[in-house]
Amino acid sequence: MDEAIAKETFMKKAGIGSSKEARAFGSGIEQGMKMGTSITRSISKKATYQLVKQYEKDQKQHVLFRMYDDGSLNYHDIELIRDGKDIKIADIFVYTTGEFLSETIKGLYTQMKDVMDNKSVKSSSANWSQKLPEMRQLMSQGKSEEALAIYNELPSEIQRMRAVQIIHVLISSGLNDMSKYSAAIEEYKTLYPNEPNMHLLLLDGYIMNKEFDKALDGVNQLDKMINSDPLLDYYRYLCYTLKEKPDSAKMALEKLVKNKPDFEDGILEMIVINIDDKNNAGADQLIAKYKLNSSFDQEKLEQVLTGKGYTPTEK
């Protein structure tokens, strides 16, 4: 994806103008448009980036990708165009931000210009843009405290930017501190109420606050926005489990495993349910299937079986 962005089309959509500051900002953005590199740096080795569907809207072709990383979820809705003989990316709707990437870039430029025009904060804000990818990289490495330390050093004007607020929420979700996470969520909701990305961004927060009905409604609303992704049944399963509705949870999980037989976390949960239900034949069948997939974490399976005190029947 590093070479896939139609840079001229993208920058035109961003509409940041042609002033000296805009040209300098645009030049920096163009040099940093390495989408593939950015994605692989922001996720762990066990993460997946998979095509969900291809569709047409307003006579434009789109492909929807899902990013899943140990329970963390995001979607990229990519708008395609023809650029000569090539197929290029015109723009990307990022679900965690709730807007197109071009809109994010335009917002960053507008807010940056306002901040940089303020001489009292100009010197302290000069290198803030370099801190965003650094924070994201630390997040992907599980170093949430270090990422938060960088955020705390940013000028308050920068911290209030929408894109930076979203990063703050995501960083705080990785902390072992519910109060900091709740504070980050409340700050974002206060600064940017009624945002379209709330369903996805606040999903973890709803669960941590034990607002399970809101979490389930968020999953269903997200599914409507996407127009269906079978993997979301995994999150329905989690919500129903937390709501102590085992029958509904099992139905959601069975549907998930049927439609997403390559989803590791779903199969593990189904193995546990079969063991708990004394369905040894079903558990053994799934365990054998799990072991045949070399990309699955076999150590995690052994930990689950040991924890359950279960020994599968050898075939």
N, C-alpha and C positions, 0 to 999 in steps of 0.2 A: 504493500500500500504506500510505501515511501514516495513513489513516483506517480501515484494515482490522482492526486489533486489537480484539477484544472485551475491553476493559480490565478490566471487573469479573470476567469469567471467568478471564482471565489472572492477575490478582492473587490470586484465590482459589486457583488452582493453585499459585502461587508459595508460598502459605502462610507469609507472613512475620509474621503476627500483627497485633495492633491496638494495640500500645503506641505511645507518643508517637514513639519513634525509628522504629518500623515505618511509622507513618503519614507521617512526614516523608520517609522513604526511598521509600515507595510513591508519594508525590506527585511526587517528582523523576523516578522511573521512568516514570510515566504521561505526564508532560510531554515525556519524551524518546522516547516510542514512535512515532517517525516512521521506520518501517521502509524505506519507499521512499527517503527522503532519506539514511538511513544506508547503504543498499546503494549508491546512486549515488555517494556520497562516497568509498566504500571501494574503488572499482574505477576503472580507466582508461577513457578514451573508446572504446578498442577492445575492451573486455570485452563478454561476452554474459551475459545472465541469461534462461535458456530453460526452458520447461516440458518435463520428461522424460516424465512420465506422471501419470495420475489413477487412484486406486484406493481400495478400501474395506477397512478393517481394524477388527475389533471393532465393526462397525456404525457406524463413523465414516468420513467422507469425507476423503481426503488428496490433495494435489497435491505433486509432487516437482519442485523447480526445481534446475537446475544453474547454478553461477556459474563461468565460465571466463575467465581473464585472463592471457594470455601464458604459458600453461603451468601457472599456478596454478589449483587446482581446489577447489571446495566444493559442497556440496549443502544445500538447505533442504527438509525434509519438513514441509509445512504441514498441520496438522490444522484442519479447517473445522467450523463450527457455524452453525446458524440463530439469528439474533438478531432476533426479530420477523420482518419481511419481508426482512431483509438476510442475506447470507452473510458471516460474519466469521471471523477467525483466532482459534482458541482457544489455539494454541501452535505453536512451530516447533522441530523437531529439527534442530540444526545439526551437520553431520557433522564439521567440524574440531574442535568441542568434545566431540563424542560424547555430548551430552545435550540435553534440551529447554531452550529459552530460559528457561522458568519455573524450571527447576532451577538454571540458571546464576545467575539473579537471586537465588534463595533462598540459594545458596552464597555469593554476593558479600555479601549482607546479613548472613549469619551470621558470615562472616569479618571483615567490616567492623566489626560490633558488638563482636566479640572484641578487635579492634585498638583501636577507639575507647574501649573500657572500660579499656584500659591507658593510664593518664595519662602515662606516660613517652614514649609515641609519639603521643599524641593531637594535639598541636599540629603536628607534622611531617606527619601523615597527613591533615589536615583537607581538603585539596583534591585528594587522589589520584584520586578518581573522575572529575574533570574531565580528567585526563591520558590516560585510556584512549582516548576518541575522538580526541584530539590525536595520539596515537601511531599510531592506525589511519590517520588522514588523511595523516600523513607517509609511512607505508608505501606508500599508494596513489600518492603522488607520487614514489616511488623514493628518498626521503630516509631510508634505513635508518639511517645513522649518527646523524642527528638524533633519530630515534625511539628508538634505543638509548640516547642520552644522557639522554632523559627517563626511560626505564626505570631506568637506573643511579642516578637521583636519588631514586627511590621508596624508602621504608623497606623493610627486609628482610622485615618481616611482610607487606607488600603484595606484594612480589615473589614470595613463595611461594604466593600465591593461585593456584588452578588456572587461572582465566581469564587472569590476568596472565602466568602461565607459558606459556600457549599463544601469547599475543601475543609473548612474548620469543622463542619458537622461530620464529615467522613473521618477525619482524624480522631475526633472525640469518640466516635463509635468504636474505635480500636483500643480505647483506654479502659483500664479497670476502675473506672470512676464514674458511677451513674450520675452524680451531681453535675460533673463537668459536661457530660453528654447531654443531659437534660437542659443545661444552661445554653449550650450551643444551639440546640433545637429551638428553644424559646427565642433566642436572639435572632435567628434566621426568620422565624415566623413573624416576629415583630417588625423586622426591617422589610421583609418581602412576603406579605400575607397573600393567600389565595393563589399560590404559584401552582402551575400545572404539573410540576414534578414532585409535589408533596407525597403522592401515593408511594412512589418508589423510595424517595429520599428518607422518609420518616418511618418506613416499615420496621426497621430494627428498633427505632425508638418506641413505637407502639408496643412491640413485644416486650421490650425491657420495662416499660411502664405498666405491663400487664393489661393493656387496652386491646385485648384480643379481638373483639368485635371490629374495632377500627382497623386492626391489621388485616383481618379477613376481607373487610370491605375494600381496603386499599389494594389487595391482591386482585379482587374482582374488577375494580375500576381500571387497574393497570392492564388486565387482560382485554378489557373493552378497547382501550387505547391502541393496543397492539393488534387487535382483532385476532386474538387467540395464539397462545404459546403453550404447548402441552407441559412444559417444564414447570409452569406456575402451579400445577397440581401438587408439586412438592411443598410449596409454601402454604397451600390450602391444608395439606396433611399436617404441617407443623402447627398451623393455627387451630385446627380442630383438636389436635392432641393437647395443646395448651388449654383449650376450652373444655377439656375432659369429655370429648364426644368421640369415643373410640371407633364406633361404627362408621361415622362420617369420615374419620381420619383414615381408616382402612380402605374405604371406597376410593378416596382421593389417591392413596398410594398405589392401589391396584391399577387404577387408570393411568397413573404416571408410569409404572413399570411396563405396562402394555404398550404405551405410546412412545416411551423413551427407554428402551431396553439397554441402552449404552450409558445410562446415567448412574454413575457409581454410588452416589449418596442414596439414591432411591432404592437400589438393590440391597444395600446394607440395611436400610430401615426395614425392607420387606423380609429380609432374613431374620431380623430380630422379632418381628411380629409372628412369623411362622414358628419360631422357637417357642415364643411365649404361648402360642395357641396349641402347642404340642403337635404341630403339623411337620413332623420330621421329614417326610417325603418332599414336601414343598421346600423346606429349608435346605435339604441336601441338594436338590436340583439347582437352586439359586447359588449355593456355595460353589458347586462344580462349575457353573457358568461364570461366576466371579473369578475363580482361579484360572480359567482359560484366557482371561483378558489381561495381557501383560502390562497394560497401561494403568490398571487398577492397583491401589495400594494394598498389597497382600499383608503387610504388617498390621494395617488397620483392621483387616478381616480377622486376623489371629487374635488381636486384642478384644474384638467383639465376642468371638467364640469363647475365649478364656473367661471373659467377664460373665458370660452366660453359663459357663461350665458345660458347654456343649461340644460333643465330638461327632462330626458327621460320619455317616456310614460310608465306608469306602466301596466304590463300585468296582 
